[in-house]
Amino acid sequence: MNFLYPGFLFALLAIAIPIVIHLFNFRKFKKVYFSNVQFLKEAKEQNSSREKLKNLLVLLCRVLAIAFLVLAFARPFIPSGNKHNPAQRNVISIYIDNSYSMETVNKEGSLLDEAKRKAKEIARSYDINDQFQLITNDFEGKHQRLVNKDEFIQLLDEIKISAANKTLQQILNRQQASFAANRNEICYLLSDFQTTFAGNKSLQANKDINYTFIKLNANSLPNISVDSIWSLSPVHQPGQAEKVVVQLRNYGEEDASGVSLKLTINKQQKAISSVNVEAGKSVKDTLSFSGLQNGWQKGVINIKDFPLTFDDDLNFSFKVSNELKVLNIAGNPSDKFIKALFASDSYFKLTEMSESNIKYSSFSDYSLIILSGLKEPSSGLAQQLKGYVQNGGSVVVFPDLDANATVYTSFLTGLSLPGVQQLNSGVPVASSMDLKNSVFKDVFDQIPQNMDLPLVNRYFSYAEQNTSAKENILQLPLNKLLFAKYTVGAGKIYLSASSLDIKDNNLPKHPVFVPLMYKVAFGSAKEQPLYYTIGLNNLIESEKISLLANQSLKLVSDNFEVIPEVRQTPGKTLLYVADQVKKSGFYELKKADSVLAVVAFNDNRTESDMHYATENELSSLFGKQKVAVFNSKKDAQSLNIETKNSSSELWKLCLILAIVFLAGEILLIRFFNNIKNIERS
């Protein structure tokens, strides 16, 4: 048993151990089993949550992608304070100042070249579908239409310095002329903004247009200009002495000394001078010359001034004539005073008509018409004479004191002159002279102390009411006129209170009568201006020019030809050249092959003033309207137009986000399960 006991024990152990092991394994299995069931349950729940999460993420990506795609087409933007709407087409109008002042230089080169470069930068910052308009001082027709970016850049390269100049208000009006409500109007102005260009008056600008001013800065330069010229000679006769006054102006900040001044006539030097001009001041100098021949004269005043030279020459033209036509309409053919007066000088060509045989159609042929002793001047004559005077003619009236005063009153009032009040007669009275009147200029070397004055014993007194257009030349006591000048229209009427009858006064035989009438005749000479200014004077006045139905006039200069619009008026011909003349110089007015006149043109002297408006001054011209003003020197970083234009637009960002969320959806669908498996392993 003892042996059995150990065997039994071993057998029992042999049986018990597997049972214990089985029981242990069973308990373990049970535990593992229930653990696996729980795991499977949790795994199932976890897979369901992951699937839901995946679907939600995919849905979210899809919804956001569609939403941002829709927003991209809606072109959202953040308002930046301006009226730029990205949903509308952009029309960019760019003004390039190409006046003479833009020839000045800085470290970037000439201002015009700098303006072109900045205009190209602006153009390149806009989209390919945006349209552009170029404006220069020339206001060319080809710049009226809208062009694409490439055409605009090509037009920029063609811009050159021009004699034309405009004001800032004219530029704004030009840009506003093409404004349309269904597009973004964006205007840029690139200029040095001279004070003469900007002005000092408030500007009228469209509040729906975005304006950006880019101020270009030139180096400070001195400049002296030949400002103007005028003649002191009342008429121009062959071989006679002439005098002209020349005005120079110093626009710089320093005094100029020893400025050389030269006068040439028909390319021959006639006079030289040297003048000093203080900073910011003007100075006048008188030049004398002689030896001119009959015909048109081409004169040039020249100085030497660097670096700005466009205003160093001033062209002028005038005609030397060997005759001045005078018409005498006499009521008494036996009166010889007028004939004797003008017959003594071959320069005057006197024509006489009787009161009963007046040719009205020939009035425009004469510079001066004298009415001497008309007995019954008619209202028809008054009407014809008034038209003649209003167009620049001159008339002298010596009344017949024995004529009907009522008739003379009607005639004189028809000429816008005072009517006859009464006839005065009696003891001779002495008259007085206004020696300061232009009629007596250069007549006396010195004024005598006891001057012999004309005596009058019979004369008309006139019922004067408005004396604003009257100048007394010879005057009677009590402020009554003896000989006075009235301005009527563009012409002059000289009215005498007494006749040319020696029984009424001694004026016809008085020493003052000859210079008086000569000066009146010289002052009646019809002359065109010495010169015209490009851009300012678009109307040329000429003596009456007769044209056939198929004839035309033209201005010709160095292979350049202008055909002006012609309008005929009583006594003169008007020529409209508009903006066709763009270059200074001399232009011959021709009918067929004959030269009728020589016209001188000069550049506008407003470009000579090298003073510039500041940024604050430019902004103040717009009042409360906000405009962007940049200084190309101080605000170089602010001129990044591309950043400025795109900062408020969000459509590009929306498009990028739509693509990102579409890509996220694809990645979730394709790689989400792989991510789960990687996490499980």
HELIX and SHEET records of a PDB file:
HELIX    1   1 LEU A    4  ALA A   74  1                                  71    
HELIX    2   2 TYR A  100  GLU A  103  5                                   4    
HELIX    3   3 LEU A  111  ARG A  124  1                                  14    
HELIX    4   4 GLY A  141  HIS A  143  5                                   3    
HELIX    5   5 LYS A  149  ASP A  157  1                                   9    
HELIX    6   6 LEU A  168  GLN A  176  1                                   9    
HELIX    7   7 THR A  195  ALA A  198  1                                   4    
HELIX    8   8 PHE A  337  ALA A  343  1                                   7    
HELIX    9   9 TYR A  360  ASP A  365  5                                   6    
HELIX   10  10 SER A  379  GLN A  390  1                                  12    
HELIX   11  11 ALA A  405  GLY A  414  1                                  10    
HELIX   12  12 SER A  438  PHE A  440  5                                   3    
HELIX   13  13 PRO A  477  ASN A  479  5                                   3    
HELIX   14  14 LEU A  507  LYS A  509  5                                   3    
HELIX   15  15 PHE A  513  GLY A  523  1                                  11    
HELIX   16  16 ARG A  605  SER A  608  5                                   4    
HELIX   17  17 GLU A  615  SER A  620  1                                   6    
HELIX   18  18 GLN A  637  LEU A  639  5                                   3    
HELIX   19  19 ILE A  641  SER A  646  1                                   6    
HELIX   20  20 TRP A  651  ARG A  680  1                                  30    
SHEET    1   A 5 GLN A 131  ILE A 135  0                                        
SHEET    2   A 5 ARG A  89  ILE A  96  1                                        
SHEET    3   A 5 ARG A 183  SER A 191  1                                        
SHEET    4   A 5 ASN A 210  LYS A 215  1                                        
SHEET    5   A 5 ALA A 628  ASN A 631  1                                        
SHEET    1   B 2 VAL A 105  ASN A 106  0                                        
SHEET    2   B 2 GLY A 109  SER A 110 -1                                        
SHEET    1   C 3 ILE A 224  SER A 231  0                                        
SHEET    2   C 3 GLU A 242  ASN A 250 -1                                        
SHEET    3   C 3 SER A 282  PHE A 289 -1                                        
SHEET    1   D 4 GLN A 268  VAL A 277  0                                        
SHEET    2   D 4 ALA A 256  ILE A 265 -1                                        
SHEET    3   D 4 GLY A 295  ILE A 303 -1                                        
SHEET    4   D 4 ASP A 313  VAL A 320 -1                                        
SHEET    1   E 8 PHE A 348  SER A 354  0                                        
SHEET    2   E 8 LEU A 324  ALA A 330  1                                        
SHEET    3   E 8 LEU A 368  SER A 372  1                                        
SHEET    4   E 8 SER A 394  PHE A 398  1                                        
SHEET    5   E 8 GLY A 491  SER A 496  1                                        
SHEET    6   E 8 LYS A 480  VAL A 488 -1                                        
SHEET    7   E 8 LYS A 470  LEU A 476 -1                                        
SHEET    8   E 8 SER A 432  MET A 433 -1                                        
SHEET    1   F 2 GLY A 419  ALA A 430  0                                        
SHEET    2   F 2 LEU A 455  ALA A 463 -1                                        
SHEET    1   G 5 TYR A 532  THR A 533  0                                        
SHEET    2   G 5 SER A 594  ASN A 602  1                                        
SHEET    3   G 5 GLY A 585  LYS A 591 -1                                        
SHEET    4   G 5 LEU A 553  SER A 557 -1                                        
SHEET    5   G 5 PHE A 560  VAL A 562 -1                                        
SHEET    1   H 3 LEU A 539  GLU A 543  0                                        
SHEET    2   H 3 LYS A 572  TYR A 576 -1                                        
SHEET    3   H 3 GLU A 565  THR A 569 -1                                        
END                                                                             
